[in-house]
Amino acid sequence: MENPIIEAKKEIIEWVKNLDELETIQELLDLKNNNNSSFQVNEPELEYAVKDDFDERFSKGMSSENARIESKKRVREWWGK
């Protein structure tokens, strides 16, 4: 059994191929153009987190003890522990 959407599309295509009324064709074109404009992708407006300046953090440095604590914290976050 064929997909009902494909069957409907084929029926519409046949109907349009045999259509001779300019007004109806224009209405179809208007409908198509209105539909296409509503499907345009819009960039979502996102609020970005405060910039994380790696270079600034790196220049300040971190003690080995703080580095171990931070590493353990991040690994636990990743593993959900």
PyMOL Python script that loads the backbone (N, CA, C, O; Angstrom):
from pymol import cmd

cmd.read_pdbstr("""\
ATOM      1  N   MET A   1       0.843  -1.179   0.000  1.00  0.00           N
ATOM      2  CA  MET A   1       0.000   0.000   0.000  1.00  0.00           C
ATOM      3  C   MET A   1       0.890   1.244   0.000  1.00  0.00           C
ATOM      4  O   MET A   1       1.836   1.344   0.780  1.00  0.00           O
ATOM      5  N   GLU A   2       0.579   2.164  -0.863  1.00  0.00           N
ATOM      6  CA  GLU A   2       1.378   3.374  -1.001  1.00  0.00           C
ATOM      7  C   GLU A   2       1.022   4.374   0.090  1.00  0.00           C
ATOM      8  O   GLU A   2      -0.088   4.375   0.622  1.00  0.00           O
ATOM      9  N   ASN A   3       1.971   5.204   0.402  1.00  0.00           N
ATOM     10  CA  ASN A   3       1.802   6.247   1.403  1.00  0.00           C
ATOM     11  C   ASN A   3       0.647   7.168   0.981  1.00  0.00           C
ATOM     12  O   ASN A   3       0.631   7.629  -0.160  1.00  0.00           O
ATOM     13  N   PRO A   4      -0.317   7.449   1.870  1.00  0.00           N
ATOM     14  CA  PRO A   4      -1.460   8.296   1.499  1.00  0.00           C
ATOM     15  C   PRO A   4      -1.045   9.720   1.123  1.00  0.00           C
ATOM     16  O   PRO A   4      -1.725  10.371   0.329  1.00  0.00           O
ATOM     17  N   ILE A   5       0.048  10.202   1.678  1.00  0.00           N
ATOM     18  CA  ILE A   5       0.511  11.546   1.325  1.00  0.00           C
ATOM     19  C   ILE A   5       0.976  11.562  -0.126  1.00  0.00           C
ATOM     20  O   ILE A   5       0.681  12.499  -0.869  1.00  0.00           O
ATOM     21  N   ILE A   6       1.699  10.529  -0.522  1.00  0.00           N
ATOM     22  CA  ILE A   6       2.181  10.452  -1.908  1.00  0.00           C
ATOM     23  C   ILE A   6       1.003  10.338  -2.864  1.00  0.00           C
ATOM     24  O   ILE A   6       0.998  10.964  -3.924  1.00  0.00           O
ATOM     25  N   GLU A   7       0.009   9.545  -2.494  1.00  0.00           N
ATOM     26  CA  GLU A   7      -1.183   9.412  -3.338  1.00  0.00           C
ATOM     27  C   GLU A   7      -1.885  10.750  -3.497  1.00  0.00           C
ATOM     28  O   GLU A   7      -2.305  11.103  -4.599  1.00  0.00           O
ATOM     29  N   ALA A   8      -2.014  11.497  -2.411  1.00  0.00           N
ATOM     30  CA  ALA A   8      -2.667  12.807  -2.461  1.00  0.00           C
ATOM     31  C   ALA A   8      -1.867  13.772  -3.327  1.00  0.00           C
ATOM     32  O   ALA A   8      -2.443  14.538  -4.099  1.00  0.00           O
ATOM     33  N   LYS A   9      -0.545  13.741  -3.203  1.00  0.00           N
ATOM     34  CA  LYS A   9       0.304  14.614  -4.016  1.00  0.00           C
ATOM     35  C   LYS A   9       0.153  14.292  -5.497  1.00  0.00           C
ATOM     36  O   LYS A   9       0.071  15.198  -6.327  1.00  0.00           O
ATOM     37  N   LYS A  10       0.116  13.001  -5.831  1.00  0.00           N
ATOM     38  CA  LYS A  10      -0.050  12.603  -7.233  1.00  0.00           C
ATOM     39  C   LYS A  10      -1.387  13.098  -7.774  1.00  0.00           C
ATOM     40  O   LYS A  10      -1.472  13.565  -8.909  1.00  0.00           O
ATOM     41  N   GLU A  11      -2.422  12.993  -6.958  1.00  0.00           N
ATOM     42  CA  GLU A  11      -3.747  13.455  -7.373  1.00  0.00           C
ATOM     43  C   GLU A  11      -3.735  14.960  -7.618  1.00  0.00           C
ATOM     44  O   GLU A  11      -4.315  15.435  -8.594  1.00  0.00           O
ATOM     45  N   ILE A  12      -3.079  15.711  -6.737  1.00  0.00           N
ATOM     46  CA  ILE A  12      -2.999  17.164  -6.900  1.00  0.00           C
ATOM     47  C   ILE A  12      -2.195  17.512  -8.150  1.00  0.00           C
ATOM     48  O   ILE A  12      -2.564  18.426  -8.888  1.00  0.00           O
ATOM     49  N   ILE A  13      -1.113  16.800  -8.391  1.00  0.00           N
ATOM     50  CA  ILE A  13      -0.290  17.058  -9.577  1.00  0.00           C
ATOM     51  C   ILE A  13      -1.103  16.845 -10.849  1.00  0.00           C
ATOM     52  O   ILE A  13      -1.047  17.663 -11.768  1.00  0.00           O
ATOM     53  N   GLU A  14      -1.848  15.760 -10.905  1.00  0.00           N
ATOM     54  CA  GLU A  14      -2.689  15.487 -12.080  1.00  0.00           C
ATOM     55  C   GLU A  14      -3.729  16.584 -12.261  1.00  0.00           C
ATOM     56  O   GLU A  14      -3.987  17.023 -13.382  1.00  0.00           O
ATOM     57  N   TRP A  15      -4.321  17.024 -11.166  1.00  0.00           N
ATOM     58  CA  TRP A  15      -5.336  18.071 -11.227  1.00  0.00           C
ATOM     59  C   TRP A  15      -4.728  19.370 -11.752  1.00  0.00           C
ATOM     60  O   TRP A  15      -5.327  20.044 -12.591  1.00  0.00           O
ATOM     61  N   VAL A  16      -3.535  19.722 -11.258  1.00  0.00           N
ATOM     62  CA  VAL A  16      -2.876  20.957 -11.686  1.00  0.00           C
ATOM     63  C   VAL A  16      -2.463  20.856 -13.156  1.00  0.00           C
ATOM     64  O   VAL A  16      -2.579  21.834 -13.895  1.00  0.00           O
ATOM     65  N   LYS A  17      -1.983  19.684 -13.588  1.00  0.00           N
ATOM     66  CA  LYS A  17      -1.588  19.521 -14.991  1.00  0.00           C
ATOM     67  C   LYS A  17      -2.754  19.779 -15.935  1.00  0.00           C
ATOM     68  O   LYS A  17      -2.558  20.290 -17.038  1.00  0.00           O
ATOM     69  N   ASN A  18      -3.957  19.433 -15.514  1.00  0.00           N
ATOM     70  CA  ASN A  18      -5.132  19.591 -16.371  1.00  0.00           C
ATOM     71  C   ASN A  18      -5.857  20.912 -16.137  1.00  0.00           C
ATOM     72  O   ASN A  18      -6.891  21.164 -16.755  1.00  0.00           O
ATOM     73  N   LEU A  19      -5.336  21.750 -15.264  1.00  0.00           N
ATOM     74  CA  LEU A  19      -5.993  22.997 -14.893  1.00  0.00           C
ATOM     75  C   LEU A  19      -5.766  24.064 -15.961  1.00  0.00           C
ATOM     76  O   LEU A  19      -4.640  24.272 -16.413  1.00  0.00           O
ATOM     77  N   ASP A  20      -6.852  24.740 -16.361  1.00  0.00           N
ATOM     78  CA  ASP A  20      -6.756  25.781 -17.383  1.00  0.00           C
ATOM     79  C   ASP A  20      -7.198  27.147 -16.875  1.00  0.00           C
ATOM     80  O   ASP A  20      -7.177  28.115 -17.635  1.00  0.00           O
ATOM     81  N   GLU A  21      -7.595  27.250 -15.620  1.00  0.00           N
ATOM     82  CA  GLU A  21      -8.101  28.513 -15.088  1.00  0.00           C
ATOM     83  C   GLU A  21      -6.951  29.309 -14.466  1.00  0.00           C
ATOM     84  O   GLU A  21      -6.336  28.886 -13.487  1.00  0.00           O
ATOM     85  N   LEU A  22      -6.683  30.466 -15.060  1.00  0.00           N
ATOM     86  CA  LEU A  22      -5.573  31.293 -14.611  1.00  0.00           C
ATOM     87  C   LEU A  22      -5.748  31.749 -13.163  1.00  0.00           C
ATOM     88  O   LEU A  22      -4.777  31.799 -12.408  1.00  0.00           O
ATOM     89  N   GLU A  23      -6.968  32.079 -12.775  1.00  0.00           N
ATOM     90  CA  GLU A  23      -7.221  32.528 -11.398  1.00  0.00           C
ATOM     91  C   GLU A  23      -6.849  31.451 -10.384  1.00  0.00           C
ATOM     92  O   GLU A  23      -6.216  31.740  -9.368  1.00  0.00           O
ATOM     93  N   THR A  24      -7.237  30.233 -10.658  1.00  0.00           N
ATOM     94  CA  THR A  24      -6.943  29.128  -9.741  1.00  0.00           C
ATOM     95  C   THR A  24      -5.443  28.869  -9.682  1.00  0.00           C
ATOM     96  O   THR A  24      -4.894  28.608  -8.612  1.00  0.00           O
ATOM     97  N   ILE A  25      -4.783  28.942 -10.834  1.00  0.00           N
ATOM     98  CA  ILE A  25      -3.333  28.751 -10.859  1.00  0.00           C
ATOM     99  C   ILE A  25      -2.652  29.845 -10.040  1.00  0.00           C
ATOM    100  O   ILE A  25      -1.714  29.575  -9.290  1.00  0.00           O
ATOM    101  N   GLN A  26      -3.134  31.092 -10.190  1.00  0.00           N
ATOM    102  CA  GLN A  26      -2.553  32.192  -9.423  1.00  0.00           C
ATOM    103  C   GLN A  26      -2.780  31.998  -7.925  1.00  0.00           C
ATOM    104  O   GLN A  26      -1.892  32.283  -7.122  1.00  0.00           O
ATOM    105  N   GLU A  27      -3.953  31.520  -7.548  1.00  0.00           N
ATOM    106  CA  GLU A  27      -4.230  31.244  -6.134  1.00  0.00           C
ATOM    107  C   GLU A  27      -3.276  30.178  -5.595  1.00  0.00           C
ATOM    108  O   GLU A  27      -2.786  30.286  -4.471  1.00  0.00           O
ATOM    109  N   LEU A  28      -3.019  29.155  -6.401  1.00  0.00           N
ATOM    110  CA  LEU A  28      -2.077  28.113  -5.984  1.00  0.00           C
ATOM    111  C   LEU A  28      -0.666  28.678  -5.816  1.00  0.00           C
ATOM    112  O   LEU A  28       0.033  28.345  -4.858  1.00  0.00           O
ATOM    113  N   LEU A  29      -0.252  29.536  -6.754  1.00  0.00           N
ATOM    114  CA  LEU A  29       1.069  30.153  -6.641  1.00  0.00           C
ATOM    115  C   LEU A  29       1.166  31.039  -5.401  1.00  0.00           C
ATOM    116  O   LEU A  29       2.182  31.039  -4.705  1.00  0.00           O
ATOM    117  N   ASP A  30       0.098  31.795  -5.133  1.00  0.00           N
ATOM    118  CA  ASP A  30       0.082  32.638  -3.932  1.00  0.00           C
ATOM    119  C   ASP A  30       0.175  31.782  -2.677  1.00  0.00           C
ATOM    120  O   ASP A  30       0.907  32.109  -1.742  1.00  0.00           O
ATOM    121  N   LEU A  31      -0.562  30.698  -2.664  1.00  0.00           N
ATOM    122  CA  LEU A  31      -0.532  29.786  -1.517  1.00  0.00           C
ATOM    123  C   LEU A  31       0.871  29.211  -1.327  1.00  0.00           C
ATOM    124  O   LEU A  31       1.375  29.139  -0.206  1.00  0.00           O
ATOM    125  N   LYS A  32       1.490  28.806  -2.423  1.00  0.00           N
ATOM    126  CA  LYS A  32       2.849  28.262  -2.362  1.00  0.00           C
ATOM    127  C   LYS A  32       3.826  29.303  -1.834  1.00  0.00           C
ATOM    128  O   LYS A  32       4.647  29.004  -0.967  1.00  0.00           O
ATOM    129  N   ASN A  33       3.741  30.520  -2.350  1.00  0.00           N
ATOM    130  CA  ASN A  33       4.664  31.574  -1.925  1.00  0.00           C
ATOM    131  C   ASN A  33       4.454  31.951  -0.461  1.00  0.00           C
ATOM    132  O   ASN A  33       5.423  32.198   0.257  1.00  0.00           O
ATOM    133  N   ASN A  34       3.213  31.999  -0.013  1.00  0.00           N
ATOM    134  CA  ASN A  34       2.940  32.301   1.393  1.00  0.00           C
ATOM    135  C   ASN A  34       3.453  31.188   2.285  1.00  0.00           C
ATOM    136  O   ASN A  34       3.995  31.446   3.360  1.00  0.00           O
ATOM    137  N   ASN A  35       3.283  29.952   1.841  1.00  0.00           N
ATOM    138  CA  ASN A  35       3.757  28.802   2.614  1.00  0.00           C
ATOM    139  C   ASN A  35       5.269  28.797   2.716  1.00  0.00           C
ATOM    140  O   ASN A  35       5.818  28.546   3.789  1.00  0.00           O
ATOM    141  N   ASN A  36       5.949  29.070   1.610  1.00  0.00           N
ATOM    142  CA  ASN A  36       7.413  29.064   1.611  1.00  0.00           C
ATOM    143  C   ASN A  36       7.972  30.132   2.530  1.00  0.00           C
ATOM    144  O   ASN A  36       8.981  29.909   3.199  1.00  0.00           O
ATOM    145  N   SER A  37       7.329  31.286   2.571  1.00  0.00           N
ATOM    146  CA  SER A  37       7.855  32.350   3.425  1.00  0.00           C
ATOM    147  C   SER A  37       7.663  32.020   4.896  1.00  0.00           C
ATOM    148  O   SER A  37       8.422  32.503   5.736  1.00  0.00           O
ATOM    149  N   SER A  38       6.665  31.210   5.227  1.00  0.00           N
ATOM    150  CA  SER A  38       6.454  30.866   6.634  1.00  0.00           C
ATOM    151  C   SER A  38       7.403  29.771   7.100  1.00  0.00           C
ATOM    152  O   SER A  38       7.521  29.529   8.302  1.00  0.00           O
ATOM    153  N   PHE A  39       8.089  29.097   6.160  1.00  0.00           N
ATOM    154  CA  PHE A  39       9.012  28.035   6.531  1.00  0.00           C
ATOM    155  C   PHE A  39      10.457  28.513   6.622  1.00  0.00           C
ATOM    156  O   PHE A  39      11.368  27.701   6.784  1.00  0.00           O
ATOM    157  N   GLN A  40      10.672  29.813   6.520  1.00  0.00           N
ATOM    158  CA  GLN A  40      12.036  30.312   6.607  1.00  0.00           C
ATOM    159  C   GLN A  40      12.569  30.068   8.006  1.00  0.00           C
ATOM    160  O   GLN A  40      11.859  30.214   9.002  1.00  0.00           O
ATOM    161  N   VAL A  41      13.819  29.698   8.052  1.00  0.00           N
ATOM    162  CA  VAL A  41      14.457  29.416   9.333  1.00  0.00           C
ATOM    163  C   VAL A  41      14.932  30.728   9.933  1.00  0.00           C
ATOM    164  O   VAL A  41      15.655  31.495   9.299  1.00  0.00           O
ATOM    165  N   ASN A  42      14.517  30.965  11.150  1.00  0.00           N
ATOM    166  CA  ASN A  42      14.951  32.157  11.855  1.00  0.00           C
ATOM    167  C   ASN A  42      15.944  31.770  12.923  1.00  0.00           C
ATOM    168  O   ASN A  42      15.788  30.757  13.605  1.00  0.00           O
ATOM    169  N   GLU A  43      16.968  32.588  13.058  1.00  0.00           N
ATOM    170  CA  GLU A  43      17.944  32.346  14.108  1.00  0.00           C
ATOM    171  C   GLU A  43      17.285  32.637  15.449  1.00  0.00           C
ATOM    172  O   GLU A  43      16.729  33.718  15.646  1.00  0.00           O
ATOM    173  N   PRO A  44      17.343  31.694  16.359  1.00  0.00           N
ATOM    174  CA  PRO A  44      16.771  31.970  17.677  1.00  0.00           C
ATOM    175  C   PRO A  44      17.611  33.012  18.397  1.00  0.00           C
ATOM    176  O   PRO A  44      18.833  33.065  18.257  1.00  0.00           O
ATOM    177  N   GLU A  45      16.924  33.831  19.165  1.00  0.00           N
ATOM    178  CA  GLU A  45      17.640  34.829  19.943  1.00  0.00           C
ATOM    179  C   GLU A  45      18.073  34.175  21.243  1.00  0.00           C
ATOM    180  O   GLU A  45      17.254  33.848  22.102  1.00  0.00           O
ATOM    181  N   LEU A  46      19.356  33.996  21.362  1.00  0.00           N
ATOM    182  CA  LEU A  46      19.896  33.318  22.527  1.00  0.00           C
ATOM    183  C   LEU A  46      20.672  34.297  23.379  1.00  0.00           C
ATOM    184  O   LEU A  46      21.329  35.212  22.883  1.00  0.00           O
ATOM    185  N   GLU A  47      20.578  34.079  24.653  1.00  0.00           N
ATOM    186  CA  GLU A  47      21.425  34.836  25.552  1.00  0.00           C
ATOM    187  C   GLU A  47      22.615  33.950  25.870  1.00  0.00           C
ATOM    188  O   GLU A  47      22.462  32.837  26.374  1.00  0.00           O
ATOM    189  N   TYR A  48      23.776  34.447  25.577  1.00  0.00           N
ATOM    190  CA  TYR A  48      24.975  33.657  25.775  1.00  0.00           C
ATOM    191  C   TYR A  48      25.516  33.853  27.182  1.00  0.00           C
ATOM    192  O   TYR A  48      25.381  34.920  27.782  1.00  0.00           O
ATOM    193  N   ALA A  49      26.120  32.811  27.682  1.00  0.00           N
ATOM    194  CA  ALA A  49      26.729  32.877  29.005  1.00  0.00           C
ATOM    195  C   ALA A  49      27.870  33.882  28.984  1.00  0.00           C
ATOM    196  O   ALA A  49      28.397  34.225  27.925  1.00  0.00           O
ATOM    197  N   VAL A  50      28.231  34.335  30.141  1.00  0.00           N
ATOM    198  CA  VAL A  50      29.338  35.271  30.246  1.00  0.00           C
ATOM    199  C   VAL A  50      30.573  34.630  29.631  1.00  0.00           C
ATOM    200  O   VAL A  50      30.852  33.451  29.850  1.00  0.00           O
ATOM    201  N   LYS A  51      31.294  35.411  28.871  1.00  0.00           N
ATOM    202  CA  LYS A  51      32.463  34.903  28.160  1.00  0.00           C
ATOM    203  C   LYS A  51      33.460  34.291  29.139  1.00  0.00           C
ATOM    204  O   LYS A  51      33.809  34.895  30.153  1.00  0.00           O
ATOM    205  N   ASP A  52      33.904  33.100  28.820  1.00  0.00           N
ATOM    206  CA  ASP A  52      34.895  32.410  29.630  1.00  0.00           C
ATOM    207  C   ASP A  52      36.250  32.659  28.977  1.00  0.00           C
ATOM    208  O   ASP A  52      36.555  32.074  27.938  1.00  0.00           O
ATOM    209  N   ASP A  53      37.052  33.512  29.572  1.00  0.00           N
ATOM    210  CA  ASP A  53      38.336  33.870  28.991  1.00  0.00           C
ATOM    211  C   ASP A  53      39.411  32.915  29.496  1.00  0.00           C
ATOM    212  O   ASP A  53      39.978  33.103  30.572  1.00  0.00           O
ATOM    213  N   PHE A  54      39.677  31.887  28.694  1.00  0.00           N
ATOM    214  CA  PHE A  54      40.635  30.861  29.076  1.00  0.00           C
ATOM    215  C   PHE A  54      42.021  31.454  29.312  1.00  0.00           C
ATOM    216  O   PHE A  54      42.698  31.103  30.278  1.00  0.00           O
ATOM    217  N   ASP A  55      42.435  32.353  28.426  1.00  0.00           N
ATOM    218  CA  ASP A  55      43.776  32.934  28.560  1.00  0.00           C
ATOM    219  C   ASP A  55      43.935  33.660  29.892  1.00  0.00           C
ATOM    220  O   ASP A  55      44.974  33.566  30.546  1.00  0.00           O
ATOM    221  N   GLU A  56      42.897  34.382  30.281  1.00  0.00           N
ATOM    222  CA  GLU A  56      42.949  35.107  31.553  1.00  0.00           C
ATOM    223  C   GLU A  56      43.049  34.136  32.723  1.00  0.00           C
ATOM    224  O   GLU A  56      43.847  34.337  33.639  1.00  0.00           O
ATOM    225  N   ARG A  57      42.239  33.087  32.690  1.00  0.00           N
ATOM    226  CA  ARG A  57      42.285  32.094  33.773  1.00  0.00           C
ATOM    227  C   ARG A  57      43.633  31.383  33.793  1.00  0.00           C
ATOM    228  O   ARG A  57      44.185  31.112  34.859  1.00  0.00           O
ATOM    229  N   PHE A  58      44.163  31.082  32.596  1.00  0.00           N
ATOM    230  CA  PHE A  58      45.432  30.363  32.511  1.00  0.00           C
ATOM    231  C   PHE A  58      46.584  31.201  33.075  1.00  0.00           C
ATOM    232  O   PHE A  58      47.473  30.684  33.752  1.00  0.00           O
ATOM    233  N   SER A  59      46.548  32.506  32.781  1.00  0.00           N
ATOM    234  CA  SER A  59      47.632  33.374  33.261  1.00  0.00           C
ATOM    235  C   SER A  59      47.621  33.499  34.784  1.00  0.00           C
ATOM    236  O   SER A  59      48.670  33.680  35.403  1.00  0.00           O
ATOM    237  N   LYS A  60      46.434  33.402  35.386  1.00  0.00           N
ATOM    238  CA  LYS A  60      46.341  33.471  36.849  1.00  0.00           C
ATOM    239  C   LYS A  60      46.891  32.199  37.484  1.00  0.00           C
ATOM    240  O   LYS A  60      47.404  32.223  38.603  1.00  0.00           O
ATOM    241  N   GLY A  61      46.780  31.111  36.772  1.00  0.00           N
ATOM    242  CA  GLY A  61      47.299  29.840  37.259  1.00  0.00           C
ATOM    243  C   GLY A  61      46.393  29.197  38.300  1.00  0.00           C
ATOM    244  O   GLY A  61      45.389  29.773  38.719  1.00  0.00           O
ATOM    245  N   MET A  62      46.776  27.977  38.711  1.00  0.00           N
ATOM    246  CA  MET A  62      46.008  27.219  39.691  1.00  0.00           C
ATOM    247  C   MET A  62      46.997  26.311  40.411  1.00  0.00           C
ATOM    248  O   MET A  62      47.871  25.701  39.795  1.00  0.00           O
ATOM    249  N   SER A  63      46.842  26.238  41.697  1.00  0.00           N
ATOM    250  CA  SER A  63      47.738  25.353  42.447  1.00  0.00           C
ATOM    251  C   SER A  63      47.418  23.906  42.089  1.00  0.00           C
ATOM    252  O   SER A  63      46.321  23.599  41.624  1.00  0.00           O
ATOM    253  N   SER A  64      48.388  23.023  42.311  1.00  0.00           N
ATOM    254  CA  SER A  64      48.157  21.616  41.973  1.00  0.00           C
ATOM    255  C   SER A  64      47.016  21.044  42.809  1.00  0.00           C
ATOM    256  O   SER A  64      46.257  20.206  42.322  1.00  0.00           O
ATOM    257  N   GLU A  65      46.885  21.481  44.049  1.00  0.00           N
ATOM    258  CA  GLU A  65      45.784  20.996  44.902  1.00  0.00           C
ATOM    259  C   GLU A  65      44.442  21.451  44.339  1.00  0.00           C
ATOM    260  O   GLU A  65      43.505  20.658  44.251  1.00  0.00           O
ATOM    261  N   ASN A  66      44.345  22.719  43.958  1.00  0.00           N
ATOM    262  CA  ASN A  66      43.098  23.220  43.363  1.00  0.00           C
ATOM    263  C   ASN A  66      42.814  22.538  42.028  1.00  0.00           C
ATOM    264  O   ASN A  66      41.658  22.267  41.704  1.00  0.00           O
ATOM    265  N   ALA A  67      43.848  22.261  41.262  1.00  0.00           N
ATOM    266  CA  ALA A  67      43.671  21.571  39.980  1.00  0.00           C
ATOM    267  C   ALA A  67      43.104  20.175  40.197  1.00  0.00           C
ATOM    268  O   ALA A  67      42.210  19.750  39.464  1.00  0.00           O
ATOM    269  N   ARG A  68      43.618  19.450  41.201  1.00  0.00           N
ATOM    270  CA  ARG A  68      43.092  18.106  41.500  1.00  0.00           C
ATOM    271  C   ARG A  68      41.628  18.186  41.934  1.00  0.00           C
ATOM    272  O   ARG A  68      40.798  17.398  41.482  1.00  0.00           O
ATOM    273  N   ILE A  69      41.319  19.138  42.811  1.00  0.00           N
ATOM    274  CA  ILE A  69      39.937  19.289  43.288  1.00  0.00           C
ATOM    275  C   ILE A  69      39.013  19.597  42.115  1.00  0.00           C
ATOM    276  O   ILE A  69      37.947  18.995  41.980  1.00  0.00           O
ATOM    277  N   GLU A  70      39.425  20.533  41.272  1.00  0.00           N
ATOM    278  CA  GLU A  70      38.614  20.913  40.111  1.00  0.00           C
ATOM    279  C   GLU A  70      38.452  19.736  39.149  1.00  0.00           C
ATOM    280  O   GLU A  70      37.361  19.514  38.624  1.00  0.00           O
ATOM    281  N   SER A  71      39.517  18.989  38.917  1.00  0.00           N
ATOM    282  CA  SER A  71      39.451  17.826  38.025  1.00  0.00           C
ATOM    283  C   SER A  71      38.480  16.788  38.552  1.00  0.00           C
ATOM    284  O   SER A  71      37.653  16.268  37.803  1.00  0.00           O
ATOM    285  N   LYS A  72      38.575  16.483  39.839  1.00  0.00           N
ATOM    286  CA  LYS A  72      37.662  15.500  40.441  1.00  0.00           C
ATOM    287  C   LYS A  72      36.218  15.970  40.329  1.00  0.00           C
ATOM    288  O   LYS A  72      35.320  15.187  40.020  1.00  0.00           O
ATOM    289  N   LYS A  73      36.007  17.263  40.584  1.00  0.00           N
ATOM    290  CA  LYS A  73      34.650  17.818  40.505  1.00  0.00           C
ATOM    291  C   LYS A  73      34.080  17.647  39.096  1.00  0.00           C
ATOM    292  O   LYS A  73      32.941  17.213  38.927  1.00  0.00           O
ATOM    293  N   ARG A  74      34.879  17.989  38.096  1.00  0.00           N
ATOM    294  CA  ARG A  74      34.398  17.894  36.711  1.00  0.00           C
ATOM    295  C   ARG A  74      34.160  16.450  36.284  1.00  0.00           C
ATOM    296  O   ARG A  74      33.178  16.164  35.598  1.00  0.00           O
ATOM    297  N   VAL A  75      35.039  15.543  36.676  1.00  0.00           N
ATOM    298  CA  VAL A  75      34.858  14.129  36.332  1.00  0.00           C
ATOM    299  C   VAL A  75      33.593  13.600  36.984  1.00  0.00           C
ATOM    300  O   VAL A  75      32.834  12.863  36.355  1.00  0.00           O
ATOM    301  N   ARG A  76      33.358  13.961  38.224  1.00  0.00           N
ATOM    302  CA  ARG A  76      32.128  13.516  38.904  1.00  0.00           C
ATOM    303  C   ARG A  76      30.885  14.063  38.207  1.00  0.00           C
ATOM    304  O   ARG A  76      29.873  13.369  38.106  1.00  0.00           O
ATOM    305  N   GLU A  77      30.959  15.305  37.728  1.00  0.00           N
ATOM    306  CA  GLU A  77      29.832  15.877  36.979  1.00  0.00           C
ATOM    307  C   GLU A  77      29.579  15.075  35.710  1.00  0.00           C
ATOM    308  O   GLU A  77      28.434  14.774  35.372  1.00  0.00           O
ATOM    309  N   TRP A  78      30.658  14.730  35.009  1.00  0.00           N
ATOM    310  CA  TRP A  78      30.517  13.984  33.758  1.00  0.00           C
ATOM    311  C   TRP A  78      29.928  12.605  33.995  1.00  0.00           C
ATOM    312  O   TRP A  78      29.105  12.133  33.211  1.00  0.00           O
ATOM    313  N   TRP A  79      30.349  11.963  35.071  1.00  0.00           N
ATOM    314  CA  TRP A  79      29.907  10.599  35.344  1.00  0.00           C
ATOM    315  C   TRP A  79      28.665  10.563  36.218  1.00  0.00           C
ATOM    316  O   TRP A  79      28.158   9.485  36.531  1.00  0.00           O
ATOM    317  N   GLY A  80      28.172  11.720  36.614  1.00  0.00           N
ATOM    318  CA  GLY A  80      26.933  11.779  37.390  1.00  0.00           C
ATOM    319  C   GLY A  80      27.075  11.248  38.795  1.00  0.00           C
ATOM    320  O   GLY A  80      26.126  10.675  39.330  1.00  0.00           O
ATOM    321  N   LYS A  81      28.227  11.421  39.408  1.00  0.00           N
ATOM    322  CA  LYS A  81      28.440  10.937  40.775  1.00  0.00           C
ATOM    323  C   LYS A  81      28.505  12.092  41.732  1.00  0.00           C
ATOM    324  O   LYS A  81      28.679  11.889  42.934  1.00  0.00           O
TER     325      LYS A  81
END
""", "prot")
cmd.dss("prot")
cmd.show_as("cartoon", "prot")
cmd.util.cbc("prot")
cmd.orient("prot")
